[in-house]
Amino acid sequence: MRSTKIVATIGPASREPAILERMIAEGMDVARLNFAHGDPEHHAETVQMVRAAAERCGREVAVLQDVPGPKLRIGPVRDGVTNLDAGSEVVLTPEHIEGDSHRLPMQWAGLAEIVEPDDIAYLADGAIRLRITQVLDGEVITKVEVGGTVASRQGLNLPNASISLPAVSDDDLRLIDAGLEMGVDLIALSFIRRREDLDPVRARLAQVERDVPVIAKIEKPQAAMNVEEIIEAADGVMVARGDLGIELPIEEVPLIQKKILHVAGQKAKPAITATQMLESMVQSTRPTRAEVADVSNAIFDGTDAVMLSQETAVGRDPAGAVHMMSQIALATERELPYWRMLTERGLRGGDESAAIAFGAVGAVYQLGLKALVCPTLTGRTARYLSSHRPQVPTLALSPRLDVVRRCSIYWGVHARHHEEPHDTPTLLDVCSEQAKVHGVAEPGDKIGITAGLPAGQAGGTNLFKVHHVE
């Protein structure tokens, strides 16, 4: 069983039932919906399509809502895309127009107030470079230094400008409300700068009595500086290397990635590594060797999940990209330093569930356990077990379908929907039986079972049992 999870972005190339089924069959664990593009009705249809495809495949697949956040974006472009030629002039205007190769609308009217001549602006994740030549009557005139194709509502990066946009806008909250209505399982927040930026979303979730996990995307220099407090406050983290590589010197991105993954491991929070992991597979049937090494190194550094963006959204073979990602992960996992990961990762001190998780993973190697089985009401103990990177599968059993799907982001955790008995002896028998049903153990094997006394209460994991499967 593969332990590293695969997040795949759903877009025009993958939004067909047959393709979604192939992607799920090849190993997609989480379907990412980019709410910077498309309207809520479109995304609601996609959620239904993902759910239906997952049901036909007999698997639970989580849906990740990626909220745009405070990013400068251009507005709509005529026919969806336009080409900017090197040496040409392009005007960035606050007017509500359909853009073309000469004039592009900006969704934020204050751009002219924060830039000045000779500043650099980037479009298309840094592929297109504009140099500002003049600011006149609220418009920004630029010269295209590096050309390329730009699409509607793509982001604009200004590495040298300081922008005071709210971390979570009213529009973002409306999108989150729509996402909750359509049943998303995870929410990713873009352009977080400090831990307080999560508060408006936490407040909204509390208001509607939902506990959907919130993933903080690290893609701003301020976030990289405040990464420990952000990860502490969030339910998980994403290394969003696209904007990070524009906002910061690109040579620093690998070091920041390693730091983020290390901190996430120390705090037992799941981490996703994203952007251009198999970028050449947008057009090609095979990745480059450097891309393969990039995915493998992220897994060695402790990422829980690896993410496909353009590769599955607009690529020539979305299912093929998922398959390739899965094969790289399987090969890498055979050589991971599991014992070192056990001792260097995870929470330390003061938490009974965390201590049980540490002991359970240690017992895998000392006692030759074939699997760990983890009844869970919230997914917390499964997350703690995952943080120590056990070399055997972790089977999480939960009566809550949303928790089953939430576990799709945890490394090594294979979650199944199952009602939890309210007496401990029956619970242990159920765990042993489910280990056989789901193929993680056979009669005669030893497994480890975590549980809580009394049974049926969240946050009460205080028991570890070595169990002989009959």
WORA-V167253 format. One record per residue. RES is the residue in three letters. SS is DSSP state (@ for helix, = for strand, . for the rest). NEAR is the number of other C-alpha atoms within 8 Angstrom. Layout:
RES:SS:NEAR
RES:SS:NEAR
This chain:
MET:.:3
ARG:.:9
SER:.:11
THR:.:12
LYS:=:16
ILE:=:15
VAL:=:13
ALA:=:15
THR:=:14
ILE:.:13
GLY:.:10
PRO:.:7
ALA:.:13
SER:.:12
ARG:.:11
GLU:.:8
PRO:@:9
ALA:@:7
ILE:@:11
LEU:@:13
GLU:@:12
ARG:@:9
MET:@:14
ILE:@:14
ALA:@:8
GLU:@:11
GLY:.:10
MET:.:14
ASP:.:14
VAL:=:14
ALA:=:14
ARG:=:12
LEU:=:12
ASN:=:11
PHE:.:13
ALA:.:8
HIS:.:6
GLY:.:7
ASP:.:7
PRO:@:10
GLU:@:6
HIS:@:8
HIS:@:11
ALA:@:10
GLU:@:8
THR:@:9
VAL:@:12
GLN:@:8
MET:@:11
VAL:@:12
ARG:@:10
ALA:@:8
ALA:@:13
ALA:@:13
GLU:@:9
ARG:@:8
CYS:@:9
GLY:.:6
ARG:.:8
GLU:.:10
VAL:.:14
ALA:=:13
VAL:=:12
LEU:=:13
GLN:=:14
ASP:=:13
VAL:=:14
PRO:.:11
GLY:.:12
PRO:.:11
LYS:.:8
LEU:.:10
ARG:=:11
ILE:=:13
GLY:.:15
PRO:.:12
VAL:=:14
ARG:@:9
ASP:@:5
GLY:@:8
VAL:=:10
THR:=:12
ASN:=:9
LEU:=:12
ASP:.:9
ALA:.:10
GLY:.:7
SER:.:8
GLU:=:9
VAL:=:13
VAL:=:11
LEU:=:12
THR:=:12
PRO:.:11
GLU:.:6
HIS:.:6
ILE:.:8
GLU:.:10
GLY:=:12
ASP:.:9
SER:.:9
HIS:.:8
ARG:=:10
LEU:=:16
PRO:=:15
MET:=:14
GLN:.:9
TRP:.:8
ALA:.:9
GLY:.:7
LEU:@:10
ALA:@:12
GLU:@:6
ILE:@:9
VAL:.:9
GLU:.:10
PRO:.:9
ASP:.:7
ASP:.:10
ILE:=:11
ALA:=:12
TYR:=:14
LEU:=:14
ALA:.:12
ASP:.:11
GLY:.:11
ALA:.:10
ILE:=:14
ARG:=:13
LEU:=:13
ARG:=:13
ILE:=:15
THR:=:11
GLN:=:9
VAL:=:13
LEU:=:8
ASP:.:4
GLY:.:12
GLU:=:11
VAL:=:14
ILE:=:13
THR:=:13
LYS:=:13
VAL:=:16
GLU:=:10
VAL:=:10
GLY:.:12
GLY:=:10
THR:=:10
VAL:=:11
ALA:=:11
SER:.:10
ARG:.:11
GLN:.:11
GLY:=:11
LEU:=:12
ASN:=:13
LEU:.:10
PRO:.:9
ASN:.:6
ALA:.:7
SER:.:5
ILE:.:5
SER:.:4
LEU:.:5
PRO:.:6
ALA:.:10
VAL:.:11
SER:.:9
ASP:@:6
ASP:@:6
ASP:@:11
LEU:@:11
ARG:@:8
LEU:@:11
ILE:@:10
ASP:@:8
ALA:@:9
GLY:@:12
LEU:@:8
GLU:@:7
MET:@:8
GLY:.:7
VAL:.:13
ASP:.:13
LEU:=:13
ILE:=:14
ALA:=:12
LEU:=:13
SER:.:13
PHE:.:13
ILE:.:16
ARG:.:12
ARG:.:12
ARG:@:12
GLU:@:5
ASP:@:10
LEU:@:11
ASP:@:8
PRO:@:8
VAL:@:9
ARG:@:8
ALA:@:8
ARG:@:9
LEU:@:11
ALA:@:9
GLN:@:7
VAL:.:6
GLU:.:6
ARG:.:7
ASP:.:6
VAL:.:8
PRO:=:11
VAL:=:11
ILE:=:13
ALA:=:15
LYS:=:13
ILE:=:16
GLU:.:16
LYS:.:13
PRO:@:10
GLN:@:8
ALA:@:14
ALA:@:11
MET:@:6
ASN:.:11
VAL:@:12
GLU:@:7
GLU:@:9
ILE:@:12
ILE:@:15
GLU:@:8
ALA:@:8
ALA:.:13
ASP:.:12
GLY:=:13
VAL:=:15
MET:=:12
VAL:=:13
ALA:=:12
ARG:@:11
GLY:@:12
ASP:@:12
LEU:@:14
GLY:@:11
ILE:@:13
GLU:@:12
LEU:.:11
PRO:.:8
ILE:@:8
GLU:@:5
GLU:@:9
VAL:@:12
PRO:@:7
LEU:@:7
ILE:@:9
GLN:@:9
LYS:@:9
LYS:@:8
ILE:@:11
LEU:@:12
HIS:@:10
VAL:@:11
ALA:@:14
GLY:@:13
GLN:@:11
LYS:.:11
ALA:.:13
LYS:.:13
PRO:=:17
ALA:=:14
ILE:=:12
THR:=:13
ALA:=:14
THR:.:11
GLN:.:9
MET:.:12
LEU:.:13
GLU:@:11
SER:@:10
MET:@:14
VAL:@:13
GLN:.:7
SER:.:8
THR:.:8
ARG:.:6
PRO:.:11
THR:.:8
ARG:@:6
ALA:@:6
GLU:@:11
VAL:@:12
ALA:@:8
ASP:@:9
VAL:@:13
SER:@:11
ASN:@:8
ALA:@:11
ILE:@:13
PHE:@:9
ASP:.:9
GLY:.:10
THR:.:14
ASP:.:13
ALA:=:15
VAL:=:15
MET:=:13
LEU:=:17
SER:.:11
GLN:@:11
GLU:@:16
THR:@:20
ALA:@:14
VAL:.:12
GLY:.:12
ARG:.:12
ASP:.:12
PRO:@:15
ALA:@:12
GLY:@:10
ALA:@:13
VAL:@:16
HIS:@:11
MET:@:8
MET:@:10
SER:@:12
GLN:@:8
ILE:@:11
ALA:@:14
LEU:@:10
ALA:@:8
THR:@:11
GLU:@:10
ARG:.:6
GLU:.:6
LEU:.:7
PRO:.:6
TYR:@:9
TRP:@:6
ARG:@:7
MET:@:10
LEU:@:14
THR:@:7
GLU:@:7
ARG:.:12
GLY:.:14
LEU:.:9
ARG:.:7
GLY:.:6
GLY:.:5
ASP:.:7
GLU:@:8
SER:@:12
ALA:@:14
ALA:@:11
ILE:@:13
ALA:@:13
PHE:@:13
GLY:@:8
ALA:@:13
VAL:@:13
GLY:@:9
ALA:@:11
VAL:@:15
TYR:@:8
GLN:@:6
LEU:@:6
GLY:.:8
LEU:.:13
LYS:.:12
ALA:=:15
LEU:=:14
VAL:=:15
CYS:=:14
PRO:=:11
THR:.:12
LEU:.:12
THR:.:9
GLY:.:13
ARG:@:8
THR:@:13
ALA:@:14
ARG:@:13
TYR:@:15
LEU:@:15
SER:@:14
SER:@:13
HIS:.:14
ARG:.:12
PRO:.:13
GLN:.:6
VAL:.:10
PRO:=:14
THR:=:15
LEU:=:14
ALA:=:16
LEU:=:15
SER:=:18
PRO:.:9
ARG:.:9
LEU:@:8
ASP:@:7
VAL:@:11
VAL:@:16
ARG:@:12
ARG:@:13
CYS:@:14
SER:@:14
ILE:@:11
TYR:.:14
TRP:.:13
GLY:.:14
VAL:=:14
HIS:=:10
ALA:=:12
ARG:=:9
HIS:=:10
HIS:.:8
GLU:.:7
GLU:.:10
PRO:.:9
HIS:.:9
ASP:.:8
THR:@:11
PRO:@:6
THR:@:9
LEU:@:11
LEU:@:9
ASP:@:8
VAL:@:8
CYS:@:12
SER:@:13
GLU:@:9
GLN:@:8
ALA:@:14
LYS:@:11
VAL:@:6
HIS:.:7
GLY:.:7
VAL:.:10
ALA:.:13
GLU:.:10
PRO:.:8
GLY:.:7
ASP:.:10
LYS:=:13
ILE:=:15
GLY:=:15
ILE:=:13
THR:=:16
ALA:=:13
GLY:=:11
LEU:.:9
PRO:.:9
ALA:.:10
GLY:.:9
GLN:.:8
ALA:.:7
GLY:.:8
GLY:.:10
THR:=:12
ASN:=:11
LEU:=:9
PHE:=:10
LYS:=:7
VAL:=:8
HIS:=:9
HIS:=:9
VAL:.:12
GLU:.:6
